[in-house]
Amino acid sequence: MTPSLLILTDFFRAANKAFDYATNLARPLGARLVLLHVRRDSILDPEMFTGELSDLSKQATAMALSRVTDDLAVPVVTEIGHGRVAFAVADAVSRHHPLLVVLGRPDYSATPDELVQTTALDLLRTALYPMLIVPHTLASSTLPRRVLLAVDGEDFTIGPHAGVMRYLSRTLGVELTVLHVAPDAAADISEDEVMASVRRTGLGVDLPVPMRFRRVAAARPADGILHAAQAGDTDLVVLLARPRSFWGQLFHQSVTAEVLLHSPVPVLVLPTIA
């Protein structure tokens, strides 16, 4: 079965950036693209009243999809969904079984984090699936080589998603650096313990070079991850989405949510198995 990448589009700048990035990614992966536009006509949509949704007619949507996919060098199919994005994505995932769901991150710089209602955050609450978020500010769509995997040192399992990560790493020939953020340099958990928690998942298998380790001292984990992502030697940040991150009232204070909103490079979210 040919692997696929599921890309969400509303035809705005961030979605176009994500589509370009996914197109470049699909070539070495031998993947086809599934381009999904959701007509967001549900009154329960968190962005229904913000004015940030495209309001194209059915005919205009079809024309826009055709224009976006003209002359692509990779296979592509287009679909139009309706209602809540999370439900439309879940339906598409059940039929296409993509490697990743890909979407763009718009400009939220003028909006406080606690007021941001994004498609990415809505999806993470309702449909935990490997998801790649591409910031609208990304200057280049070149393939990610230098990958930063942020971990907390606790054991984790990502089940079938480990195979997806290994396939991406092997095919793209990535250099994987394991990042551990601690309140100070004298961390309670050793480098060996942190690396062992990653090796047990199989994520270090078949890499072109051995995994590296980096520790950053920061009072807040999100600050440490974002600092490392801004260092200029990282193309992609990989985060682990633990179920506990998405059920509390303080969701926007979760590490995952904060990094998603502010990372200068694409972020791949891998759900862990509870």
ZAGULO-923529 format. One line per 5 residues: number of its first residue (from 1); their letters; for each residue x, y, z of N, C-alpha, C. Coordinates in Angstrom, 3 decimals, padded with zeros to 6 digits, always signed. Atoms other than C-alpha are relative to their C-alpha. Example, Ala and Ser with C-alpha at 12.3 -4.5 7.8 and 13.67 -1.06 7.14 Angstrom:
% residues 2
1	AS	+000.890/-001.190/+000.000/+012.300/-004.500/+007.800/+000.900/+001.200/+000.000 | -000.820/-001.190/-000.060/+013.670/-001.060/+007.140/-000.770/+001.090/+000.730
% end
This chain:
% residues 274
1	MTPSL	+000.853/-001.200/+000.000/+000.000/+000.000/+000.000/+000.886/+001.246/+000.000 | -000.776/-001.233/+000.093/+001.387/+003.400/-000.987/-000.253/+000.864/+001.221 | +000.212/-000.878/-001.152/+001.986/+005.589/+002.076/-000.565/+001.337/-000.441 | +000.606/-001.292/+000.343/+000.189/+008.915/+002.215/+000.228/+000.999/+001.122 | -000.023/-001.109/-000.946/+000.323/+012.291/+003.908/-001.327/+000.736/-000.138
6	LILTD	+001.275/-000.701/+000.015/-002.977/+013.930/+004.839/+000.240/+001.460/+000.356 | -000.240/-001.424/-000.210/-002.809/+017.723/+004.472/-001.329/+000.733/+000.072 | +001.182/-000.842/-000.119/-005.465/+020.123/+005.701/+000.263/+001.341/-000.669 | -000.167/-001.301/+000.642/-006.013/+023.270/+003.664/-001.254/+000.838/+000.134 | +001.070/-000.987/+000.081/-008.113/+026.394/+003.998/+000.362/+001.068/-001.032
11	FFRAA	-000.494/-000.854/+001.086/-006.141/+028.052/+001.134/+000.635/+001.303/+000.498 | -000.711/-001.149/-000.526/-004.608/+030.649/+003.469/+001.501/-000.279/-000.034 | -001.457/+000.077/+000.120/-000.864/+031.323/+003.690/+000.598/-001.176/+000.767 | -000.585/+001.063/-000.818/-000.107/+028.882/+006.518/-000.268/-001.373/-000.616 | +000.333/+001.273/+000.626/-001.918/+026.034/+004.759/+000.829/-000.225/-001.260
16	NKAFD	-000.824/+000.122/+001.207/-000.049/+026.732/+001.531/+001.438/-000.353/+000.348 | -001.353/+000.323/-000.451/+003.255/+026.640/+003.420/+000.086/-001.474/+000.403 | +000.025/+001.406/-000.410/+002.304/+023.274/+004.942/-000.093/-000.926/-001.211 | +000.145/+000.818/+001.203/+001.302/+021.946/+001.530/+001.336/-000.103/-000.744 | -001.315/+000.030/+000.651/+004.671/+022.924/+000.009/+000.962/-000.915/+000.759
21	YATNL	-000.889/+000.812/-000.829/+006.497/+021.303/+002.914/-000.332/-001.484/-000.171 | +000.419/+001.393/+000.143/+004.450/+018.094/+002.634/+000.326/-000.545/-001.387 | -000.330/+000.434/+001.359/+005.011/+017.962/-001.136/+001.459/-000.410/-000.100 | -001.419/+000.345/+000.003/+008.781/+018.019/-000.665/+000.272/-001.258/+000.812 | -000.180/+001.166/-000.859/+008.492/+015.430/+002.089/-000.484/-001.276/-000.685
26	ARPLG	+000.597/+001.184/+000.627/+006.369/+013.095/-000.042/+000.928/-000.661/-001.014 | -000.851/+000.556/+001.059/+008.987/+012.655/-002.778/+000.920/-001.098/+000.519 | -000.889/+001.070/-000.465/+011.657/+010.737/-000.813/-000.743/-001.127/+000.714 | +000.763/+001.035/-000.703/+008.982/+008.892/+001.162/-000.782/-000.881/-000.955 | +000.807/+000.755/+000.947/+007.337/+007.643/-002.007/-001.477/+000.052/+000.340
31	ARLVL	+001.368/-000.117/-000.500/+004.053/+008.942/-000.621/-000.869/+000.825/-000.943 | +000.955/-000.848/+000.695/+000.954/+010.364/-002.210/-000.571/+000.998/+000.997 | +000.615/-001.019/-000.833/-000.830/+013.444/-000.890/-001.513/-000.148/-000.019 | +001.454/-000.089/-000.105/-004.405/+013.534/+000.344/-000.301/+001.402/+000.513 | +000.257/-001.397/-000.345/-005.481/+017.178/+000.329/-001.464/+000.143/+000.419
36	LHVRR	+001.344/-000.068/-000.572/-008.477/+017.750/+002.586/-000.375/+001.439/+000.337 | +000.571/-001.292/-000.377/-010.524/+020.938/+002.738/-001.321/-000.283/+000.719 | +001.218/+000.212/-000.781/-013.204/+021.025/+005.423/-000.837/+001.267/-000.020 | +000.942/-001.130/-000.058/-016.203/+023.292/+004.966/-000.519/+000.065/+001.433 | +000.212/-000.033/-001.444/-016.412/+024.344/+008.582/-001.315/+000.713/+000.322
41	DSILD	+001.331/-000.559/-000.174/-020.147/+024.856/+008.930/-000.664/-000.464/+001.287 | +000.553/+000.394/-001.286/-020.558/+023.481/+012.455/+000.027/+001.175/+000.961 | +000.034/-001.094/-000.976/-021.651/+025.993/+015.114/+000.891/-000.305/+001.202 | -000.894/+000.376/-001.099/-019.405/+024.063/+017.528/+001.464/+000.220/-000.342 | -001.386/-000.217/+000.404/-016.268/+024.930/+015.562/+000.606/+001.117/+000.831
46	PEMFT	-000.579/-001.038/-000.864/-013.921/+026.858/+017.910/+000.412/+001.267/-000.722 | -000.402/-001.187/+000.742/-012.954/+029.265/+015.111/-001.146/+000.585/-000.832 | +001.128/-000.426/+000.822/-016.448/+029.813/+013.718/-000.215/+001.511/+000.035 | +000.331/-001.414/-000.142/-016.724/+033.357/+015.033/+001.227/+000.904/-000.024 | -001.219/-000.811/-000.003/-013.149/+034.576/+014.593/+000.251/+000.684/-001.323
51	GELSD	-000.243/-000.579/+001.314/-013.348/+035.423/+010.914/+001.214/-000.572/-000.702 | -001.210/+000.576/+000.572/-010.351/+033.178/+010.179/-000.292/-001.199/-000.893 | +000.356/+001.149/+000.820/-012.254/+030.578/+008.153/-000.270/+000.442/-001.435 | +000.313/-000.304/+001.388/-012.430/+030.481/+004.367/-001.482/-000.224/-000.236 | +001.443/+000.063/+000.231/-015.945/+030.995/+003.035/-000.254/-000.115/-001.498
56	LSKQA	+000.137/+000.191/+001.433/-015.774/+029.651/-000.508/-001.229/-000.845/-000.315 | +001.101/+000.839/+000.458/-018.680/+028.221/-002.438/+000.543/-001.372/-000.389 | -000.411/+001.349/+000.390/-018.626/+024.572/-003.445/+000.793/+000.026/-001.296 | -000.691/-000.086/+001.289/-017.604/+025.482/-006.988/+001.372/+000.670/+000.151 | -001.269/-000.693/-000.208/-014.917/+027.916/-005.811/+000.996/-000.896/+000.731
61	TAMAL	-000.881/+000.926/-000.714/-013.532/+025.282/-003.438/+000.606/-001.016/-000.956 | -000.494/+000.973/+000.978/-013.265/+022.743/-006.240/+001.053/+000.622/-000.913 | -000.970/-000.681/+000.864/-011.482/+025.294/-008.438/+001.310/+000.263/+000.756 | -001.195/-000.272/-000.798/-009.090/+026.219/-005.614/+000.820/-001.267/+000.206 | -000.708/+001.266/-000.163/-008.234/+022.563/-004.988/+000.706/-000.394/-001.292
66	SRVTD	-000.600/+000.325/+001.295/-007.602/+022.047/-008.696/+001.218/+000.862/-000.278 | -001.111/-000.924/+000.249/-005.368/+025.115/-008.883/+001.214/-000.360/+000.860 | -001.091/+000.343/-000.910/-003.297/+024.037/-005.861/+000.731/-001.258/-000.452 | -000.585/+001.305/+000.322/-002.723/+020.526/-007.210/+000.484/-000.125/-001.436 | -000.462/+000.062/+001.396/-001.919/+021.381/-010.834/+001.507/-000.204/-000.083
71	DLAVP	-001.413/+000.192/+000.345/+001.418/+020.097/-012.160/+000.863/-000.446/+001.169 | -000.802/+000.528/-001.097/+002.512/+018.387/-008.948/+000.836/-001.183/-000.471 | -000.888/+001.111/+000.364/+005.405/+015.937/-009.163/-000.304/-001.260/+000.792 | +000.378/+001.172/-000.800/+003.735/+013.565/-006.655/-001.494/-000.237/-000.170 | +001.436/+000.288/+000.120/+000.361/+011.790/-006.764/-000.796/+000.732/+001.075
76	VVTEI	+000.826/-000.716/-000.959/-002.471/+013.672/-005.063/-001.466/-000.294/-000.264 | +001.455/+000.078/+000.085/-006.155/+013.161/-004.347/-000.562/+001.117/+000.872 | +000.617/-001.087/-000.758/-008.501/+015.871/-003.069/-001.341/-000.454/+000.562 | +001.270/+000.317/-000.642/-011.429/+015.634/-000.705/-000.561/+001.252/+000.653 | +000.681/-001.094/-000.693/-013.991/+018.030/+000.747/-000.823/-000.609/+001.122
81	GHGRV	+000.760/+000.456/-001.154/-015.294/+017.403/+004.258/-000.915/+001.102/+000.498 | +000.959/-000.962/-000.540/-017.965/+019.144/+006.324/-000.012/-000.078/+001.520 | +000.189/-000.010/-001.440/-018.509/+020.208/+009.926/+001.284/+000.163/+000.780 | -001.175/-000.094/-000.860/-015.978/+019.795/+012.716/+001.206/-000.629/-000.673 | -001.217/+000.488/+000.642/-012.428/+019.375/+011.455/+000.434/-001.330/+000.599
86	AFAVA	-000.450/+001.230/-000.657/-011.622/+016.690/+014.029/-000.740/-001.213/-000.537 | +000.779/+001.130/+000.506/-014.446/+014.485/+012.741/+000.349/-000.291/-001.456 | -000.362/+000.198/+001.398/-013.538/+015.047/+009.088/+001.377/-000.652/-000.114 | -001.333/+000.600/+000.004/-009.901/+014.215/+009.837/-000.069/-001.455/+000.426 | +000.125/+001.386/-000.459/-010.860/+011.081/+011.767/-000.551/-000.896/-001.097
91	DAVSR	+000.559/+000.778/+001.110/-012.929/+009.913/+008.798/+001.046/-000.240/-001.079 | -001.031/+000.144/+001.031/-010.102/+010.582/+006.333/+001.106/-000.942/+000.459 | -001.033/+000.883/-000.537/-007.571/+008.854/+008.589/-000.447/-001.462/-000.059 | +000.505/+001.382/-000.002/-009.779/+005.762/+008.855/+000.001/-000.617/-001.393 | +000.025/+000.510/+001.371/-009.864/+005.476/+005.060/+001.371/-000.020/-000.663
96	HHPLL	-001.291/-000.129/+000.694/-006.351/+006.546/+004.038/+001.195/-000.493/+000.822 | -001.079/+000.445/-000.892/-004.232/+005.521/+007.060/+001.313/+000.729/-000.315 | -001.196/-000.756/+000.374/-001.707/+008.332/+006.454/+001.129/-000.183/+001.008 | -001.131/-000.028/-000.924/+001.771/+008.459/+007.937/-000.168/+001.138/+000.998 | +000.116/-001.206/-000.805/+001.053/+011.954/+009.230/-001.200/+000.818/-000.444
101	VVLGR	+000.921/-001.082/+000.339/-001.595/+014.637/+009.374/+000.829/+001.281/+000.024 | -000.825/-001.193/+000.147/-000.005/+017.888/+008.169/-000.896/+001.230/-000.062 | +000.758/-001.251/+000.061/-001.313/+021.403/+008.794/+000.903/+001.174/+000.330 | -000.778/-001.206/-000.220/-000.056/+024.954/+008.924/-000.402/+000.702/+001.283 | +000.282/-000.819/-001.186/+000.196/+027.239/+011.942/-000.052/+001.463/-000.420
106	PDYSA	+000.130/-001.418/+000.390/-001.163/+030.738/+011.213/+000.726/+000.923/+000.982 | -000.628/-001.011/-000.845/+000.101/+033.948/+012.762/-000.908/+000.321/+001.181 | +000.752/-000.304/-001.212/-001.142/+034.172/+016.365/+000.776/+000.953/+000.904 | -000.882/-000.835/-000.806/+001.478/+036.687/+017.502/-000.750/+001.102/+000.743 | +000.739/-001.088/-000.644/-001.149/+039.295/+018.388/-001.058/-000.511/+000.976
111	TPDEL	+001.027/+000.596/-000.853/-003.294/+036.869/+020.405/+000.645/-000.697/+001.192 | -000.545/+000.717/-001.166/-002.524/+035.753/+023.991/-000.236/-001.507/-000.129 | +000.098/+001.452/+000.149/-001.899/+031.998/+024.165/-001.309/-000.556/+000.531 | +001.204/+000.565/-000.626/-004.853/+031.408/+026.468/-001.261/+000.279/-000.803 | +001.167/-000.304/+000.831/-007.215/+032.884/+023.854/+000.060/-000.671/-001.370
116	VQTTA	-000.154/+000.619/+001.317/-005.879/+030.940/+020.875/-000.826/-001.288/-000.075 | +000.740/+001.224/+000.294/-008.261/+028.334/+019.479/+000.432/-000.460/-001.383 | -000.535/+000.411/+001.291/-006.448/+026.453/+016.725/-000.478/-001.381/-000.381 | +000.343/+001.335/+000.495/-007.202/+023.481/+014.545/+000.915/-001.043/+000.615 | -000.951/+000.958/-000.546/-004.033/+021.799/+015.819/-000.367/-000.387/+001.423
121	LDLLR	+000.336/+000.298/-001.379/-005.039/+022.099/+019.465/-001.315/-000.761/+000.101 | +001.274/+000.715/+000.003/-008.579/+020.959/+018.714/+000.206/-001.465/-000.387 | -000.280/+001.370/+000.418/-007.251/+017.884/+016.912/+000.692/-000.791/+001.097 | -000.722/+000.707/-001.048/-004.900/+017.022/+019.755/-000.910/-000.376/+001.159 | +000.944/+000.333/-001.065/-007.773/+017.096/+022.217/-000.876/-001.189/-000.363
126	TALYP	+001.051/+000.944/+000.401/-010.000/+014.828/+020.168/+000.476/-001.174/-000.833 | -000.426/+001.056/+000.930/-007.972/+012.725/+017.722/+001.517/-000.122/+000.012 | -001.451/+000.135/-000.113/-004.490/+011.812/+018.871/+000.535/-000.864/-001.130 | -000.568/+000.654/+001.168/-002.606/+010.919/+015.704/+001.280/+000.758/-000.343 | -001.215/-000.745/+000.348/+000.910/+011.759/+014.459/-000.329/+001.228/-000.854
131	MLIVP	+000.395/-001.246/+000.644/+000.637/+015.378/+013.420/+001.214/+000.911/-000.158 | -001.106/-000.897/+000.323/+003.100/+017.733/+011.743/-000.551/+001.403/-000.196 | +000.464/-001.386/+000.068/+002.570/+021.465/+012.296/+001.111/+000.862/-000.577 | -000.986/-000.809/+000.721/+004.368/+023.830/+009.912/-000.305/+001.476/+000.238 | +000.264/-001.428/-000.262/+004.731/+027.490/+011.007/-000.032/+000.818/-001.280
136	HTLAS	+000.142/-000.834/+001.196/+003.718/+030.152/+008.527/+001.276/+000.782/-000.306 | -001.225/-000.780/+000.165/+007.087/+031.867/+009.061/+001.161/-000.814/-000.566 | -001.097/+000.852/+000.454/+009.145/+028.908/+007.807/+000.536/+000.509/-001.335 | -000.601/-000.610/+001.189/+011.590/+030.249/+005.234/+000.263/-001.009/-001.103 | -000.372/+001.001/+000.993/+012.416/+026.970/+003.490/-000.797/-001.282/+000.213
141	STLPR	+000.711/+001.282/-000.073/+010.608/+023.725/+002.682/+000.947/-001.177/-000.219 | -000.964/+001.078/+000.180/+013.817/+021.690/+002.523/-000.263/-001.119/+001.004 | +000.273/+001.173/-000.827/+013.772/+018.218/+004.028/+000.681/+000.124/+001.363 | -000.605/-000.056/-001.340/+014.393/+017.925/+007.775/+001.090/-001.061/+000.155 | -001.110/+000.927/-000.248/+017.757/+016.343/+008.613/+000.367/-000.027/+001.475
146	RVLLA	-000.432/-000.104/-001.396/+018.597/+017.597/+012.103/-001.248/+000.064/+000.883 | +001.260/+000.168/-000.731/+015.824/+016.391/+014.385/+000.265/-000.022/+001.499 | -000.124/-000.096/-001.447/+015.399/+017.222/+018.060/-001.198/-000.709/+000.631 | +001.052/+000.741/-000.696/+013.402/+014.708/+020.146/+000.002/+000.408/+001.465 | +000.084/-000.481/-001.376/+012.288/+016.309/+023.417/-000.661/-001.056/+000.876
151	VDGED	+000.531/+001.018/-000.918/+011.783/+013.823/+026.278/+000.175/+000.487/+001.429 | -000.087/-000.377/-001.409/+011.259/+014.084/+030.026/+000.733/-001.038/+000.841 | -000.724/+001.032/-000.724/+013.171/+010.930/+030.946/-000.877/-001.116/+000.514 | +000.913/+001.059/-000.405/+010.054/+008.960/+031.891/-000.153/-001.004/-001.140 | +000.248/+001.001/+001.026/+009.384/+005.703/+030.095/-001.233/+000.383/-000.816
156	FTIGP	+001.155/-000.271/+000.850/+007.014/+006.033/+027.148/-000.088/-001.061/-001.081 | +000.257/+000.922/+001.092/+005.466/+003.883/+024.449/-000.840/+000.729/-001.035 | +000.783/-000.664/+001.049/+004.232/+005.186/+021.102/-000.623/-001.006/-000.959 | +000.716/+001.032/+000.739/+002.952/+001.871/+019.769/+000.321/+000.007/-001.482 | -000.231/+000.061/+001.447/+002.478/+001.749/+015.974/+000.664/+001.251/-000.561
161	HAGVM	-000.609/-001.234/+000.498/+003.680/+005.343/+015.662/+001.523/-000.056/+000.018 | -001.459/+000.170/+000.019/+007.229/+004.179/+016.411/+000.461/-000.397/-001.399 | -000.333/+000.408/+001.360/+007.227/+002.542/+012.970/+000.007/+001.175/-000.958 | +000.055/-001.198/+000.836/+006.239/+005.840/+011.360/+001.263/+000.830/+000.190 | -001.182/-000.807/-000.281/+009.077/+007.672/+013.092/+001.257/-000.671/-000.544
166	RYLSR	-001.175/+000.697/+000.520/+011.609/+004.994/+012.167/+000.057/+000.087/-001.516 | +000.046/-000.100/+001.463/+010.470/+005.087/+008.527/+000.453/+001.379/-000.454 | -000.422/-001.355/+000.346/+010.862/+008.859/+008.404/+001.500/+000.174/+000.219 | -001.415/-000.172/-000.332/+014.260/+008.733/+010.093/+000.897/-000.725/-000.987 | -000.821/+000.806/+000.909/+015.608/+005.963/+007.871/-000.026/+000.567/-001.409
171	TLGVE	+000.134/-000.479/+001.379/+014.286/+007.377/+004.602/+000.657/+001.364/-000.192 | -000.546/-001.354/+000.124/+015.345/+010.962/+005.262/+001.446/+000.087/+000.477 | -001.374/-000.008/-000.496/+018.651/+010.003/+006.878/+000.226/+001.055/+001.065 | -000.071/-001.069/-000.992/+018.045/+012.202/+009.907/+001.081/-000.257/+001.046 | -000.885/+000.046/-001.165/+020.470/+012.978/+012.705/-000.863/+000.350/+001.208
176	LTVLH	+000.934/-000.147/-001.107/+018.501/+012.502/+015.913/+000.736/+000.380/+001.284 | -000.538/-000.443/-001.289/+019.367/+014.447/+019.062/-001.102/-000.072/+001.048 | +000.950/+000.107/-001.102/+017.588/+013.573/+022.296/+000.233/+001.174/+000.943 | -000.096/-001.189/-000.842/+016.865/+016.718/+024.312/-000.706/-000.250/+001.328 | +000.597/+000.085/-001.333/+016.282/+016.629/+028.053/+000.134/+001.352/+000.678
181	VAPDA	+000.008/-001.289/-000.679/+015.280/+019.821/+029.857/-000.115/-000.238/+001.498 | -000.004/+000.145/-001.451/+016.093/+020.036/+033.573/+000.077/+001.380/+000.644 | -000.059/-001.303/-000.675/+015.747/+022.843/+036.146/+001.415/+000.538/+000.155 | -001.397/-000.431/-000.065/+019.534/+022.917/+036.463/+000.867/-001.099/-000.600 | -000.895/+000.943/+000.666/+022.565/+021.170/+035.039/+000.167/-001.297/+000.784
186	AADIS	-000.135/+001.204/-000.831/+022.719/+018.729/+037.983/-001.344/-000.714/+000.080 | +001.312/+000.633/+000.079/+019.636/+016.769/+036.891/-000.041/-001.274/+000.838 | +000.171/+001.208/-000.799/+018.223/+013.961/+039.017/+000.099/-001.261/-000.848 | -000.026/+001.155/+000.889/+018.092/+011.666/+035.995/+001.236/+000.095/-000.893 | -001.260/+000.006/+000.739/+021.259/+010.644/+034.183/-000.226/-000.067/-001.498
191	EDEVM	+000.059/+000.120/+001.456/+022.024/+010.767/+030.486/-000.319/-001.434/-000.411 | +000.240/+001.403/+000.349/+022.082/+006.956/+030.380/-001.461/-000.377/+000.177 | +001.411/+000.313/-000.247/+018.580/+006.760/+031.869/-000.896/+000.628/-001.066 | +000.794/-000.674/+001.022/+017.197/+009.300/+029.413/+000.122/-000.732/-001.332 | -000.211/+000.675/+001.281/+018.746/+007.566/+026.400/-000.618/-001.393/-000.008
196	ASVRR	+000.605/+001.333/-000.080/+017.569/+004.164/+027.619/-001.508/+000.068/-000.208 | +001.450/-000.134/+000.178/+013.955/+005.431/+027.732/-000.360/+000.147/-001.464 | +000.243/-000.155/+001.441/+014.273/+006.315/+024.037/+000.322/-001.305/-000.736 | -000.395/+001.239/+000.693/+016.098/+003.138/+022.958/-001.038/-001.098/+000.169 | +001.007/+001.048/-000.234/+013.385/+000.955/+024.507/-001.164/+000.101/-000.974
201	TGLGV	+001.087/-000.160/+000.969/+010.915/+002.379/+021.974/+000.408/-000.449/-001.405 | -000.490/+000.357/+001.328/+013.116/+001.392/+019.015/+000.264/+001.189/-000.899 | -000.172/-001.178/+000.848/+013.427/+004.988/+017.794/+001.441/+000.191/-000.460 | -001.392/-000.153/+000.406/+017.208/+004.698/+017.605/+000.469/-001.014/-001.019 | -000.364/+001.071/+000.935/+017.140/+001.741/+015.202/+000.173/+000.558/-001.413
206	DLPVP	-000.212/-000.310/+001.428/+018.544/+002.116/+011.652/+000.306/+001.468/-000.279 | -000.395/-001.378/+000.255/+019.757/+005.687/+012.095/+001.361/+000.039/-000.690 | -001.288/-000.071/+000.702/+022.644/+006.770/+009.816/+001.169/+000.293/+000.934 | -001.013/-000.262/-001.029/+024.547/+008.048/+012.876/-000.648/-000.233/+001.358 | +000.580/+000.238/-001.333/+024.105/+007.218/+016.581/-000.710/+001.238/+000.539
211	MRFRR	+000.715/-001.109/-000.639/+021.674/+009.309/+018.583/+000.955/+000.814/+000.869 | -000.758/-000.888/-000.866/+023.151/+012.306/+020.340/-000.868/+000.405/+001.190 | +000.712/-000.435/-001.204/+022.227/+013.719/+023.726/+000.327/+001.463/+000.272 | -000.203/-001.393/-000.389/+021.725/+017.334/+024.766/-000.869/+000.286/+001.224 | +000.775/-000.417/-001.169/+020.656/+018.704/+028.126/+000.003/+001.522/+000.081
216	VAAAR	+000.159/-001.444/-000.122/+019.322/+022.220/+028.569/-000.551/+000.301/+001.384 | +000.498/-000.425/-001.306/+018.839/+023.929/+031.923/-001.031/+001.104/-000.187 | +001.073/-000.993/+000.084/+015.532/+025.787/+032.145/-001.040/-000.309/+001.066 | +001.008/+000.193/-001.038/+012.947/+026.319/+034.853/-001.285/-000.577/-000.580 | +001.213/+000.487/+000.663/+010.152/+025.630/+032.351/+000.406/-000.823/-001.212
221	PADGI	-000.392/+000.844/+001.132/+010.455/+022.714/+029.885/-000.238/+000.639/-001.358 | +000.298/-000.613/+001.298/+008.790/+024.656/+027.059/+001.056/+001.036/-000.374 | -001.038/-000.994/+000.279/+011.353/+027.446/+027.400/+001.275/-000.674/-000.483 | -001.203/+000.716/+000.399/+014.198/+024.944/+027.152/-000.101/-000.563/-001.402 | +000.193/+000.566/+001.341/+012.756/+023.266/+024.065/+000.039/+001.101/-001.055
226	LHAAQ	+000.028/-001.095/+000.961/+012.068/+026.561/+022.308/+001.379/+000.629/-000.163 | -001.357/-000.529/+000.090/+015.559/+027.820/+023.128/+000.851/-000.882/-000.902 | -000.766/+000.928/+000.828/+017.073/+024.687/+021.582/-000.446/+000.060/-001.456 | +000.518/-000.056/+001.369/+014.803/+024.967/+018.524/+000.456/+001.251/-000.732 | -000.421/-001.268/+000.606/+015.976/+028.537/+017.930/+001.506/+000.091/-000.205
231	AGDTD	-001.462/-000.057/+000.051/+019.666/+027.622/+018.031/+000.545/-000.007/-001.422 | -000.444/-000.020/+001.390/+019.846/+027.292/+014.244/+000.534/-001.328/-000.499 | -000.492/+001.310/+000.430/+020.939/+023.639/+014.171/-001.084/-001.067/+000.096 | +001.140/+000.916/-000.088/+017.453/+022.087/+014.281/-000.969/+000.285/-001.141 | +000.971/-000.131/+001.094/+015.124/+021.436/+011.334/-001.405/-000.421/+000.412
236	LVVLL	+001.290/+000.570/-000.399/+012.346/+019.627/+013.185/+000.056/-000.342/+001.479 | +000.139/+000.386/-001.402/+011.203/+019.238/+016.796/-001.053/-001.100/+000.092 | +000.954/+001.083/-000.239/+009.513/+015.994/+017.863/-000.408/+000.040/+001.468 | +000.546/-000.032/-001.351/+007.257/+016.143/+020.923/-000.823/-001.249/+000.263 | +000.842/+001.112/-000.428/+005.595/+013.353/+022.858/-001.275/+000.568/+000.615
241	ARPRS	+001.282/-000.480/-000.516/+001.901/+014.005/+023.465/-000.548/-001.032/+000.974 | +000.541/+000.899/-001.016/+001.055/+012.301/+026.735/-001.460/+000.352/+000.236 | +001.435/-000.289/-000.175/-002.708/+011.938/+027.356/-000.282/+001.028/+001.080 | +000.267/-000.943/-001.093/-002.450/+013.927/+030.588/+000.141/+001.454/-000.440 | -000.221/-001.377/+000.460/-001.410/+016.987/+028.552/-001.265/+000.643/-000.546
246	FWGQL	+001.131/-000.536/+000.758/-004.854/+017.379/+027.007/-001.344/-000.082/+000.722 | +001.276/+000.167/-000.690/-007.437/+016.845/+029.710/-000.237/+001.011/+001.120 | +000.163/-000.946/-001.094/-006.805/+019.495/+032.344/-000.576/+001.326/-000.451 | +000.526/-001.325/+000.318/-008.321/+022.961/+032.553/+001.097/+000.917/-000.510 | -001.114/-000.863/+000.380/-004.865/+024.453/+032.003/+000.682/-000.521/-001.254
251	FHQSV	-000.571/+000.614/+001.198/-004.381/+022.947/+028.563/+001.052/+000.894/-000.637 | -000.932/-000.892/+000.686/-002.654/+026.019/+027.163/+001.309/+000.175/+000.757 | -001.261/-000.037/-000.728/-000.012/+025.700/+029.864/+000.787/-001.294/-000.190 | -000.735/+001.229/+000.263/+001.007/+022.258/+028.610/+001.216/+000.313/-000.862 | -001.217/-000.186/+000.773/+004.481/+021.945/+027.138/-000.296/-000.117/-001.487
256	TAEVL	+000.303/+000.236/+001.412/+003.123/+020.571/+023.869/-000.676/+001.211/-000.636 | +000.739/-001.127/+000.565/+000.676/+023.430/+023.327/+000.884/+001.223/-000.162 | -000.844/-001.191/+000.061/+003.242/+026.121/+024.097/+001.034/-000.093/-001.115 | -000.993/+000.179/+001.062/+005.885/+024.677/+021.782/-000.671/+000.079/-001.365 | +000.718/-000.065/+001.271/+003.315/+024.230/+019.011/-000.258/+001.441/-000.424
261	LHSPV	+000.369/-001.375/+000.329/+002.360/+027.885/+019.204/+001.198/+000.894/-000.306 | -001.124/-000.927/+000.090/+005.881/+029.313/+019.253/+001.239/-000.552/-000.690 | -001.205/+000.553/+000.605/+008.352/+026.955/+017.584/+000.284/+000.641/-001.356 | -000.353/-000.574/+001.301/+010.253/+028.546/+014.661/+000.165/-001.055/-001.089 | -000.154/+001.096/+000.964/+010.616/+025.122/+012.998/-001.210/-000.919/+000.117
266	PVLVL	+001.125/+000.930/-000.088/+008.035/+022.432/+012.187/+000.080/-000.884/+001.239 | +000.104/+000.845/-001.177/+006.860/+020.299/+015.104/-000.786/-001.256/-000.364 | +000.685/+001.279/+000.184/+005.970/+016.606/+014.845/-000.431/-000.502/+001.363 | +000.551/+000.467/-001.264/+003.686/+015.439/+017.653/-000.299/-001.492/-000.115 | +000.218/+001.448/-000.034/+003.791/+011.721/+018.462/-000.798/-000.341/+001.256
271	PTIA	+000.780/+000.372/-001.185/+001.002/+010.492/+020.769/+000.617/-001.207/+000.698 | -000.432/+001.160/-000.762/+002.116/+008.187/+023.546/-001.212/-000.869/+000.342 | +001.055/+000.932/-000.395/+000.121/+005.144/+024.588/-000.089/+000.010/+001.520 | +000.173/-000.072/-001.451/-001.328/+005.483/+028.090/+000.303/-001.351/+000.647
% end
